Amino acid sequence: MKLVVAIVHNEDAGALVDALLEREYRTTRLQSSGGFLKQSNATVMLGVDDDKVEEVVSIVRENCTARTQIVNPMPPIMEPGEFFMPYPLEVEVGGATVFVLPVERFERL
């Protein structure tokens, strides 16, 4: 038994959960936020048998795509007299970070 934890972009989370439920994987979705862009993410967790891990990772890969986005950086804390001119940056968002952890005990009550 494994615990699969996938941290995904909030825009991809709904489609991912729907795809997992279609294949009868029960999931738990938690709202989270990232540190880099301070955007909302979703953490999707599910317990699966060892032989189903690759199928679950494949579902995550199909539903969570990386893409580029233009963002305006947050201005740093300024000292009096300093001048900050923010320029939009192109960054990659989306995709998924997936952790697969061993589970000693799993019970559905």
Phi, psi and omega in degrees: 000139179231152170255119177259124178241118181242123176260117188230161176295142184303327180292335181267345189297318182298314179295323179295312180299318178299317180294322178292319179293326176302324180265016174065035171262123177280134183230160171237129181247127178241139175283138177215174177222147181273158181274329187288302181258358181056034178263157181285141176237177171230140174252119182252125182237141175204147175264129182222156174292154183307320184284354180257357184300313182296325177295317180295316179297324177296319178296318177298314181299320181292329189255352183236093184259144176279146179208164179263152182214144176269126180231152173263122181292152176287137179291143176289169175292124188260146172269154177304134178091349179277156181232127180239124178247102182287133175248138177300143179243146174263120181233159177268129177235168178088203186075201181205151169246121187241131174245137175240117186241143176289148180238125178283322185214139180221126178226136173252115185256000000 
